[in-house]
Amino acid sequence: MSTAHHPIAIIGAGLGGLTLARVLHVNGIEAALFDLEADRSARTQGGMLDIHEDSGQAALRAAGLHELFREKVHPGGEAMRILDKHARVLHEAADDGSGDRPEIDRGDLRDLLLDSLPEGTVRWGSRITGAAPTADGTHEVTLADGTSFTAGLLVGADGAWSRIRPLLSHAVPAYTGVSFVEMDLFEADADHPECAELIGGGMFFALGDNKGFLAHRESDGSLHVYTGLRAAEDGLSTIDFTDAEASKAAVVQRFADWAPGLRRLITDADGLLTPRLIHALPAGHHWKRTAGVTLLGDAAHLMSPFAGEGANLAMIDGADLGLALAAHPGDVEAALAAYEETLFVRSAMSAQESAEGLETIFNDRAPQPLVDMFTSFAAG
């Protein structure tokens, strides 16, 4: 049986992999993109993202999509509200339209990138089971359906539990000590008006006792809410998340002495709750230059979400790699060396910021350290 060959194969059609494919495309370089999902609509894409001027927006400019992105920005999404466990507002900032981190629905951003690629670029339903170097200097990738292909350049953009990372590194993500439970309140203004008023129009924090609520209003009018708490890695394992009411009762009990309005974010949630254990790779994760393979996004530098950098870094990684390949035609190794030199420095800084952000949000004095941080930003 003959094995297909691709000069460039990207594993993972998340924001980073899609950005890489798009930047390559606008520079006249085609790539094959493989994703395990059955199709682009196989699952919902999560909540809002704030896209930073110097990373995510820079990537969109390199992709020729910045103007279309601006058309999809969520007005008011940069507003901020910080409360304590008693629902007292300690910090509030409006979105006056002058900020450099506009909000967009993750699904809208993904669609923007997908629609910018030639039809057939993404090979849906491609579950990768392994990858290995070959004698001729390429890499062979095997799929769950028994087929395989080889790649001249193999890019792991396949997230936290990357199948490509072991080609470069023995590092594996470790639990950070913080667990989330994710939930939604749909049709918030009509069906959950008190919760909608509490959260406001943008980003929302209510913190204390090493736990709290992180939430935001989405462009469809729903509220996307996370409860977060320091817990053992198996701290949520006794909760039956297939039973909506039982799981709500178990989670809300963790906030027994919090304000009723905050507890209502849990008890009034629509549908099932979803547990999310927060993992991270070691800050400063890097690898030796290995011919014909590299990583981007969470595959390269998974970190906690407390600096808001994950999606932005994935996109600028993708853009930088695409531009490096375009700048070094015929010399993939020079392109990878240039790309990784920038990648390692940037991701180490962001991973440290994310680790510090976790400590700022989940501590005995919360929410005061977070209030102090945003107050200092406003002052200067």
ABEGO torsion letter per residue (X at the ends): XBBBBBABBBBEABAAAAAAAAAAAAAGBBBBBBBABABAAABBAEBBBBBBAABAAAAAAAAGAAAAAAAABBBGAABBBBBBAAGBBABBBBBAGABABBBBBAAAAAAAAAAABBBGABBBGBBBAEBBBBAAGBBBBBBAAGBBBBBABBBBAAEAABAAAAAABABBBBBAGBBBBBBBBBGAAAABAAAAAAAEABBBBBBEGGBEBBBBBBAAGBBBBBBBBBBBAAAAAABBAABAAAAAAAAAAAAAABBAAAAAAAAABBEBBBBBBBBBBBBGBBBBBBBGBBBBEAAABBBBAAAGAAAAAAAAAAAAAAAAAAABBGBAAAAAAAAAAAAAAAAAAAAAAAAAAAAAABBAAOAAAAAAAAAAAAAX
